[in-house]
Amino acid sequence: MNRARSHHADGVFTRLVTALTILTASGLLQTSGAVGLPIQIDGDYSDWNEDAVLGTDPSGDDGSSGIDFTFLQVADDGDWAYVRFDLTVDVQGDEGQSLRFALDTDQNPATGLSVGGIGAELVWRLGDRTGNVYPSGTQVDQASLGIVLAPTVSDTQLEFALSRQATPAGTSLFPGAAFSIYVWDDANGDAIGPFDYTFSGDTQPVDSRSLDREDPLQFRLASYNIENDGLFDGGARAAAFQRIFGAVDPDVWVLCEIWNHDAAETEARVEQFLPSPSGESWHALKRDQGNVIVSRYPILDSWDVLPGSRLTAALLDLRPDFDTDLLVIANHWSCCTADDNRQEQADALISFLRDARTSGGVIDLAPDTPILAAGDFNLVGWRRQLETLTTGDIVDEGTFGPDSPPDWDGSEFDRAEVRHPDTRFVYTWRNDGGSFYPGQLDYIWFTGSVATLHRSLTVETRTMLSSSLAEFGLGAGDTE
């Protein structure tokens, strides 16, 4: 937000930190594509075009699952191979289905595993998050492929990236200039392919994003799940936090998973990492089990959005820098398969925002007060919670009242696009030692009718250029 003017912001994530500166028949069509595109794996799909359609499949030949492929797209750049296909029905990309894909990466049908008319060097089971390389049959994990899949919630289509430098089981995944791909539903369902693809040779440079604010007078909020009170660790972890906090340097932190420390302890720890100017101090609030809001601005009031859950709202006074209050809502929604709990939390948040924008109830905001909601939303499973949060379409209207678009002008909640500084990924969680794919669990939302987003990003040091790391004083392993 530009000081003493209109509401402008800047935003960031690590666990990534997120910062917001605000603010033809299958098997018959054999094609050999070569399409270089700047694909961003985010579940948006708008960066794909018709040139990337490698093959099509007739509608209406689905099996018991309802999955019915109609197109398959492939593109590449110098580092990644990108794949996208439709499913017709709503499917979770990382579990609960029997989707498979096979790659013949030496273009020899006589080698590898015979499947779908190709000799596959890799067969991957998307819903099981595991696969095998051939001819050895060795089982490999997601990290060995560098696979990044989106969205993390269910959808009627999927996109994913595979690292062209991947060496699963010690063997290059893409040893040559071309490969064949075959995709199928193993639950007695549909299939698409095989199709041939030739790498384009295009590099598709990434437009790097600076961690600096566009204007030092802009407002910045950052969200960080510090995982199991990690903020209070010592040694190398403390040194990494020191570098991360210094590089991001926001006005407000939304910190998740501070289970065993109170607001005063958290405020003191942030003060160690980001000392306040003379005569100023940080302000901290903790009302729920694990979220702490830490602000350079005074906290005027606070509310439990859904008692018993991890949703806390705080009203900040941004004066005299900005002529407005700001409502910040810290979120850490239920994890994993708890779709019903997350839906309740989504409904409660939309209900609270409706209350805030209208007279009566527990909160009355001045008209056009900017609102930011940030944190670990754990949006996995079914996409219904994401739709509620975006549009204000409440599921349990009997408990939480009527639908209510979240913004002051009756529009949707704006979502900050939190891309990595030097790569076209938006994931905010990654565990190379686990089976789940990297994914976006953390978000920053804002009322776009009264706030303007200037810069947003996720700080992922493992994907940053060495020059960027050096510029902002970060280590390559700081966000591991």
C-alpha positions in Angstrom: 0.0 0.0 0.0 1.4 3.4 -0.9 1.7 5.4 2.2 -1.0 7.9 3.0 -2.6 7.2 -0.3 -4.7 4.3 -1.8 -4.4 0.7 -0.7 -1.4 -0.9 -2.4 0.3 -4.0 -1.2 3.2 -6.5 -1.8 3.1 -10.2 -0.7 5.6 -13.4 0.0 5.7 -17.5 1.1 8.4 -19.8 2.6 8.1 -23.1 3.9 8.2 -21.8 1.6 7.4 -18.1 2.5 4.7 -16.4 0.5 4.9 -12.7 0.2 2.3 -10.4 -1.1 3.2 -7.0 -2.4 -0.2 -5.4 -2.5 -1.2 -6.1 -3.5 -8.7 -38.6 -34.0 -8.9 -42.0 -32.3 -6.5 -43.0 -29.6 -3.7 -45.1 -31.0 -4.4 -43.9 -34.6 -3.1 -40.4 -34.5 0.7 -40.5 -34.3 2.1 -37.0 -34.0 5.6 -35.7 -33.3 5.3 -32.4 -31.6 8.0 -29.9 -30.8 6.5 -27.0 -28.8 8.5 -24.7 -26.6 6.2 -22.8 -24.2 6.7 -20.9 -20.9 4.4 -23.3 -18.9 3.7 -22.4 -15.3 2.5 -25.5 -13.3 -0.3 -23.9 -11.3 -3.6 -25.5 -12.4 -4.5 -22.4 -14.4 -3.8 -23.8 -17.9 -4.1 -20.4 -19.7 -0.5 -20.6 -20.9 -1.1 -23.7 -23.0 -2.2 -23.3 -26.6 -3.5 -25.4 -29.5 0.1 -25.9 -30.9 0.8 -28.1 -27.9 -2.0 -30.6 -28.6 -0.2 -33.8 -29.3 -3.2 -36.0 -29.8 -6.9 -36.4 -29.3 -9.3 -39.2 -28.3 -13.1 -39.6 -28.9 -15.5 -38.7 -26.2 -17.8 -41.3 -24.7 -15.4 -44.2 -24.3 -14.9 -43.9 -20.6 -15.0 -46.8 -18.2 -16.5 -47.2 -14.7 -14.5 -44.3 -13.3 -16.0 -41.8 -15.7 -12.6 -40.6 -16.8 -12.8 -39.8 -20.5 -9.7 -38.4 -22.1 -10.2 -36.1 -25.1 -6.8 -34.4 -25.6 -3.2 -34.7 -24.6 -0.8 -31.8 -24.7 3.0 -31.7 -24.3 5.5 -28.8 -24.3 9.0 -28.2 -23.1 11.7 -25.8 -22.3 15.4 -26.3 -21.6 14.8 -27.8 -18.2 11.4 -29.4 -18.1 8.9 -31.5 -20.1 5.3 -30.5 -19.5 2.2 -32.7 -19.9 -1.5 -31.7 -19.7 -4.6 -33.8 -20.3 -8.3 -33.6 -19.6 -10.3 -36.1 -17.6 -14.0 -34.9 -18.1 -14.8 -35.8 -14.5 -13.5 -34.3 -11.3 -10.4 -36.2 -10.1 -7.8 -35.7 -7.4 -4.4 -35.8 -9.1 -2.5 -37.3 -6.2 -4.8 -40.0 -4.9 -8.1 -41.8 -5.3 -7.7 -42.8 -8.9 -5.9 -45.3 -11.2 -4.3 -42.9 -13.7 -1.1 -44.1 -15.3 1.4 -42.8 -17.8 4.2 -44.5 -19.6 7.2 -43.0 -21.4 9.3 -44.6 -24.0 12.4 -42.4 -23.8 14.7 -44.3 -26.1 12.1 -44.6 -28.8 12.6 -48.3 -29.1 9.5 -50.5 -28.7 11.7 -53.6 -28.1 13.2 -52.2 -24.9 11.5 -51.5 -21.6 8.0 -52.7 -20.5 5.6 -53.4 -23.3 2.5 -51.2 -22.7 0.1 -49.4 -25.0 2.2 -50.2 -28.1 5.5 -48.7 -26.7 8.5 -50.0 -24.8 8.3 -48.0 -21.7 11.4 -47.0 -19.7 9.1 -45.4 -17.1 5.6 -46.3 -15.9 4.2 -43.9 -13.3 1.0 -44.3 -11.2 -0.2 -40.8 -10.4 -2.7 -41.8 -7.7 -0.2 -44.0 -5.9 2.6 -41.5 -6.3 5.1 -44.1 -7.3 6.5 -45.8 -10.4 9.0 -48.2 -12.0 11.9 -47.8 -14.4 12.7 -50.5 -17.0 14.2 -52.9 -17.9 15.3 -53.2 -14.3 11.8 -52.7 -12.8 13.3 -50.6 -10.0 10.7 -48.6 -8.0 11.3 -44.9 -8.0 9.8 -42.0 -6.1 8.5 -38.6 -7.1 11.6 -36.7 -6.1 13.7 -38.8 -8.5 11.6 -37.5 -11.4 11.4 -33.9 -10.2 7.7 -34.2 -10.8 5.5 -31.2 -10.0 1.7 -31.6 -10.4 -1.1 -29.1 -10.3 -3.6 -28.4 -9.0 -3.4 -29.8 -5.5 -7.3 -29.9 -5.4 -9.5 -32.0 -7.7 -10.1 -30.9 -11.2 -11.3 -32.1 -14.6 -7.8 -31.8 -16.0 -4.2 -32.1 -14.8 -0.8 -30.7 -15.7 2.6 -31.8 -14.5 6.3 -31.2 -15.2 9.1 -33.7 -15.3 12.7 -32.7 -15.0 14.8 -33.2 -18.1 17.8 -33.7 -15.9 16.1 -36.5 -13.8 18.1 -39.7 -13.3 15.8 -42.2 -11.6 17.7 -45.2 -10.4 20.8 -43.6 -11.8 19.7 -43.6 -15.4 18.8 -40.5 -17.4 15.1 -40.2 -17.8 15.4 -38.3 -21.2 18.5 -39.6 -22.9 17.6 -38.4 -26.4 15.8 -35.8 -28.4 12.4 -37.4 -28.4 10.0 -39.7 -26.4 6.7 -41.4 -26.7 3.9 -41.1 -24.2 0.8 -43.2 -23.4 -1.8 -42.3 -20.7 -4.5 -44.6 -19.4 -7.0 -45.2 -16.6 -6.2 -48.6 -15.2 -9.6 -49.0 -13.6 -11.0 -50.6 -16.8 -11.1 -47.1 -18.3 -10.1 -44.9 -21.2 -6.6 -44.4 -22.7 -5.0 -41.8 -25.0 -1.9 -42.3 -27.1 0.7 -43.4 -27.8 2.0 -40.2 -29.3 5.6 -39.2 -30.2 7.1 -35.9 -29.0 10.4 -34.3 -30.1 12.0 -31.7 -27.8 11.8 -28.2 -29.3 15.3 -26.9 -28.4 13.7 -23.7 -27.0 15.0 -22.5 -23.6 12.0 -20.2 -22.6 13.9 -17.9 -20.2 12.2 -17.1 -16.9 11.5 -13.4 -16.0 13.0 -13.4 -12.5 11.2 -11.7 -9.7 13.1 -9.5 -7.2 12.4 -10.0 -3.5 12.5 -6.2 -3.1 9.4 -4.2 -3.1 8.7 -2.2 -6.2 8.5 0.9 -4.0 10.0 0.8 -0.4 6.9 2.7 0.8 4.5 -0.2 -0.2 2.9 -2.4 2.4 4.1 -6.1 2.5 2.5 -9.1 4.2 4.2 -12.5 4.4 2.8 -15.9 5.4 5.0 -18.7 6.8 4.2 -22.1 8.2 7.4 -22.5 10.3 6.5 -26.1 11.1 6.4 -27.4 14.6 7.7 -24.3 16.4 10.8 -24.3 14.1 11.1 -20.5 14.5 12.6 -21.2 17.9 15.2 -23.8 16.8 18.9 -22.9 17.2 22.0 -23.6 15.1 21.8 -23.8 11.3 18.0 -23.6 11.3 18.1 -20.3 13.2 20.7 -19.0 10.8 18.4 -19.9 7.9 15.4 -18.1 9.5 17.6 -15.1 10.1 18.5 -14.9 6.4 14.9 -15.6 5.2 13.3 -13.0 7.5 15.9 -10.4 6.4 15.3 -11.1 2.7 11.5 -11.0 3.0 11.3 -8.1 5.5 7.5 -7.6 5.6 5.3 -5.3 7.7 3.1 -8.2 8.8 3.8 -11.9 9.4 1.2 -14.6 9.5 3.0 -17.4 11.2 1.5 -21.0 11.4 2.4 -23.9 13.7 3.6 -22.0 16.7 2.1 -24.5 19.0 4.2 -24.2 22.2 5.1 -20.5 22.3 2.9 -17.5 23.1 2.6 -14.1 21.4 5.2 -12.4 23.5 7.8 -15.1 22.8 7.0 -14.9 19.1 7.3 -11.2 19.0 10.6 -11.3 20.8 11.9 -13.9 18.3 10.8 -11.8 15.3 12.5 -8.8 16.9 15.8 -10.8 17.0 15.5 -11.5 13.3 14.1 -8.1 12.2 15.1 -5.4 14.8 12.6 -2.5 15.0 13.7 1.1 14.3 14.3 3.3 17.3 11.0 4.1 19.0 9.1 1.3 17.3 8.3 -2.3 18.1 6.5 -5.4 16.8 3.0 -6.3 18.0 1.9 -9.9 18.2 -1.4 -11.7 18.7 -2.2 -15.3 19.3 -5.9 -16.4 19.8 -6.0 -19.9 18.4 -3.8 -23.0 18.8 -1.1 -22.2 16.4 -1.4 -19.0 14.4 0.4 -15.8 15.4 0.0 -12.5 13.7 3.1 -10.3 14.1 2.7 -6.7 12.9 4.7 -3.5 12.8 1.4 -1.7 13.2 -0.8 -1.6 16.3 -3.5 -4.3 16.7 -6.8 -2.6 17.5 -9.1 -5.7 17.9 -9.2 -9.4 17.2 -11.8 -12.2 16.7 -12.1 -16.0 16.5 -13.5 -16.6 13.1 -14.5 -20.2 14.0 -13.9 -21.0 17.7 -12.0 -24.3 18.0 -10.3 -23.9 14.6 -7.2 -22.1 13.5 -8.7 -18.9 12.1 -7.9 -15.6 13.7 -8.8 -12.1 12.5 -7.0 -9.0 13.6 -7.7 -5.3 12.8 -4.5 -3.3 12.3 -4.2 0.5 12.3 -1.9 1.4 9.5 -1.9 5.2 10.2 -0.1 7.5 9.7 1.6 5.5 6.9 -1.7 4.7 5.2 -5.0 6.3 5.8 -6.9 3.1 6.6 -7.3 0.1 8.9 -6.5 -3.4 7.6 -8.2 -6.6 8.5 -5.8 -9.6 8.4 -7.1 -13.1 8.8 -4.6 -15.9 9.7 -5.6 -19.4 8.5 -4.3 -22.9 9.1 -7.0 -25.2 7.9 -7.4 -28.9 8.6 -5.0 -31.2 6.8 -5.2 -34.2 4.5 -8.5 -36.0 4.0 -10.5 -33.7 6.3 -12.6 -32.2 3.5 -15.7 -31.6 5.7 -13.7 -29.7 8.2 -12.1 -27.5 5.6 -15.5 -26.8 4.1 -16.7 -25.7 7.5 -13.7 -23.4 7.8 -14.3 -22.0 4.3 -18.0 -21.4 5.0 -17.1 -19.7 8.4 -14.5 -17.4 6.8 -17.0 -16.3 4.1 -19.7 -15.8 6.8 -17.2 -13.7 8.9 -16.4 -11.5 5.9 -20.1 -10.9 5.2 -20.5 -9.9 8.8 -17.5 -7.6 8.6 -18.9 -5.8 5.5 -22.4 -5.3 6.9 -23.8 -3.6 10.0 -24.5 -5.7 13.1 -23.0 -9.0 14.2 -19.6 -9.3 15.9 -17.6 -7.0 13.5 -18.3 -3.8 11.6 -15.6 -2.5 9.3 -15.4 0.9 7.9 -16.5 0.8 4.2 -13.7 -0.3 1.8 -11.3 -1.4 4.6 -8.8 -3.7 2.8 -8.9 -7.4 3.8 -6.1 -9.9 3.5 -6.5 -13.6 4.3 -3.3 -15.6 4.4 -1.8 -18.8 5.8 -1.7 -22.6 5.3 -5.1 -23.4 3.8 -4.2 -27.1 3.2 -6.3 -27.1 0.0 -6.0 -30.7 -1.1 -8.7 -33.1 -1.8 -11.9 -31.8 -3.4 -11.9 -28.3 -4.9 -15.2 -27.3 -3.3 -13.5 -25.4 -0.5 -11.4 -23.4 -3.0 -14.6 -22.4 -4.9 -16.2 -21.3 -1.6 -13.2 -19.2 -0.7 -13.0 -17.6 -4.2 -16.7 -17.0 -4.9 -18.4 -16.8 -1.5 -20.7 -19.8 -2.3 -21.4 -21.2 1.2 -22.3 -24.9 1.4 -23.9 -25.0 4.9 -26.2 -22.0 4.6 -28.3 -23.3 7.5 -25.3 -22.7 9.8 -23.3 -19.9 8.1 -26.0 -17.9 6.3 -26.4 -17.0 2.7 -23.8 -16.9 0.0 -21.7 -13.7 -0.1 -19.0 -12.7 -2.6 -16.0 -11.7 -0.5 -15.1 -8.3 -1.9 -16.7 -5.0 -1.1 -17.9 -4.6 -4.7 -19.6 -8.0 -4.8 -16.7 -9.6 -6.7 -14.6 -12.7 -6.0 -11.7 -12.8 -3.5 -8.5 -12.1 -5.5 -5.7 -14.6 -5.1 -2.1 -13.6 -5.2 -0.1 -15.6 -7.8 2.9 -16.6 -5.7 5.4 -17.8 -8.2 9.0 -18.7 -7.3 11.5 -15.9 -8.1 13.4 -17.8 -10.8 11.2 -20.6 -11.9 7.6 -21.0 -13.1 6.3 -23.0 -10.1 3.9 -21.9 -7.4 4.2 -24.8 -4.9 4.6 -23.7 -1.3 5.3 -27.2 0.1 7.8 -29.8 -0.9 9.2 -32.9 0.8 11.7 -34.8 -1.3 11.7 -37.6 1.3 7.9 -38.2 1.0 5.6 -39.5 -1.6 3.3 -36.5 -2.1 4.1 -34.1 -5.0 5.1 -30.5 -4.3 2.0 -28.4 -4.1 0.5 -25.1 -3.2 -1.0 -25.3 0.3 -0.4 -21.7 1.3 -2.2 -18.7 -0.2 -2.7 -15.0 0.2 -6.2 -13.6 -0.7 -7.1 -9.9 -0.9 -10.0 -7.6 -1.7 -8.9 -6.4 -5.1 -11.5 -3.6 -5.3 -9.7 -1.6 -2.6 -6.1 -3.0 -2.8 -3.7 -3.3 -5.7 -1.2 -6.2 -5.9 2.3 -5.1 -7.0 4.5 -8.1 -6.4 3.9 -11.6 -5.1 6.2 -14.6 -4.8 7.1 -17.7 -2.9 10.6 -17.9 -1.5 12.0 -21.3 -2.5 15.8 -21.2 -2.3 16.2 -24.6 -3.9 14.9 -23.2 -7.2 16.6 -19.8 -7.1 19.6 -18.8 -9.2 22.9 -18.5 -7.4 23.0 -14.8 -8.4 19.6 -14.2 -6.7 20.6 -16.1 -3.6 23.7 -13.9 -3.3 21.8 -10.7 -3.9 19.4 -11.3 -1.1 21.8 -13.1 1.3 20.2 -16.5 1.2 21.6 -20.0 1.2 20.5 -22.6 -1.4 19.2 -24.9 1.4 17.5 -22.3 3.6 13.9 -23.5 2.8 14.6 -27.2 2.9 
